[in-house]
Amino acid sequence: MALVAVTVQTMDGGDTASIEETLDVITEHLDAMELRAEEVVTDKGYHSNAVMVSVKERGLRSSISEPNRERRKWSKNREAQQPTYANRRRIKGARGRSLLRQRGEKMERAFAHLLETGGLRRVHV
């Protein structure tokens, strides 16, 4: 697991709206190093039908935490059903849980430190 890119975005549409640009920047950085991303690991703020379909279309595996929801109805979003179920299967497995735990330990802790002690809680860009 590696932090490849950090992007600054307006939060008009939330995390699900920002992931496309972030994935584009990640791809660009990895291409420059002649590497390729294989998997995306994010928190539940990024989980949506559109994101699940997009990640699959990019040829990436997803380990995206799923928010607590009621039973899903797939009649209007059939193309999102398979990637969502595959993601659900991965995050419930030992490897998926390990990846999500590592993301929390390595990413969230570092950002929390920057926000709290680094003075970035109230930064205006």
Disulfide bonds with the S-S distance in Angstrom:
none
